[in-house]
Amino acid sequence: MNSKRTVLLALAVTFAWPAAAQTPAATDAQPKVYVYRYKAFEGKGLRPSIYVDDKDVVRLQSGRGVALSLPAGPHSFRSNDKQSQIELDLKPGQTYYIRLEIASGFFKGHGRLTLVMPEQGAGEYKQLKPVDKGMIKDTSLLASDFTPTP
């Protein structure tokens, strides 16, 4: 009876140990934020800036996107329309999607940000091209696997 318990305990530890060992590694990963803009004729010439914590990071062209890797914790995201600011408390290992939309203005359109569900954002982001290299203002926040268009 004792040997059966020992064997069962050894099997339980063997199968549970790899899963427990992988969990901390996944939670240590930096959050990733994808910011993108639909391809549209309206406002095509506009390239609104994306600000992260009031730091100008990238200018977003029509039909383009960028992947950012940020430290976990609270961050603010906005474009040139200061009324549409998104405040997020980023969690380690999580992925977020923010879509830039052009809102018409009196003389010029403005960029407004919308937080998108990951299931929707992932599909929309896959259809776009990476932002041009010349549009990036701060490379320190780019995700390591993001390659801009030359």
N, C-alpha and C positions, 0 to 999 in steps of 0.2 A: 504493500500500500504506500509506504514512504517513497519507494523508488518511482512509482507512478506519479506522485506529486512532484518529485524533483524533475522528472522528464517533462511534465506539463509546464512547470515553472520555467524551465530552460527554454522550451519552445516559445512560450509567451514572451519572454525577454528577448529572444532572438528575433521574432517577428515585429515586436513593438519598438525595439531599439533603433533601427534605421529610420523609421518614421519620426521618432522623437528627435533624432540627431539632425534631420533635414529641416525641421520646423524653424529653429532659430536662424538658420542661414537665409531662409526665405523672408523672414521679418526684418533682417538687417539690411535688405536691399533698399536703395533710395527710391522714393516715389518717382514715377514718371508722369509727366504732363504733356499731352499732345494738344497743340493749338493749331487750328486749321481754318481754312476759308474755302467755301464752295467756289467752283468756277462759274462765273456769270458775266454777261456782257455789261450789266449795270454796275457802274463803279469800277470797271476794269482798270482804269488808269490810277485809281487810288491805292496807296500802300500804307494803310494805317499801322502805326507802331503798336507793339505789344510791350506792356510794362509789367515787370514782376517786382513787387515791393518797391514801386516807383523808380525802377531802373529800366531804361530803354534796352530791350533785349534783341528785338527783331522787327523788321517791317514786313508785313505779310501781303504777298501778291495774290491775285485771283487764282484759285485752283491750286494753292500751295499749302504746305504744312510744315511744322517744326516739332521736334521731340526734345523736351527739356527734362533734365534730371536735377531734382532739387532736394535739399535736406528735409527730413521730416519736420513737421511743425507748421505753425500758421504762416500763410503767405497770401498776398493780395495780387490780383491780376486785373488789368484794365487795358483799354485801348485809348484812343484820343477822345472818346466820350466818357468823361469822368463819372457820369451818372450810372453807368453800367459796370460797376466794379464787383468782382467776385472774391470773396474771402473764403479760403479753404484751410482746413487743418489737415495737412497731408500726412498720411499714415505710411509707415515703412512697407515697401513691397506693393503698394497699391498703384493703379493706373487711373488717370483722370483724362477726360477729353473736354476741351473748350473750343467752341465754334465762334468764329468772328463773322458777324453779319454787318452789311453796310446799311446804315439808316440814313435816309435822305435828310439833308439840311437845307438851310436857306441858300447858301452859295456852294456848299461842298458837303459831301456825305461824310458820315462819321462811323467809326468802328464800334460796334457793340458786341460784348462777349456774352455767350450763353453756355452754361454748364450742361453737358450732354451725358446721357446714360452710357456706360462703357459698351454695352451691346450695340448701341446705335453708332457711337463715335468710332469704334473700331472698323466697322464696315465703311463708313464715310471716309475715314482717313486713308484707308487702303487705295482708294480711287484717285488720290491726289499725288502730285509731284512734290519733292522736297523744295523748300525755299531756296532761292539763288544765294550763293555765297556772299555776294555783295550786299544783301539785305540784312545780314546778321551784324548786330551792333555789339553784342557781348557773347563771346564763344565759351565763357566759363560755365554757363548754365546748360549748354547743349548736352544731350544724352550721348554717351560714348559710342553707341551704335548708330547714331544719326550722321548721314553724309549729305551735305548740301549739294545742290546742283552747281557745277562750276560756272 
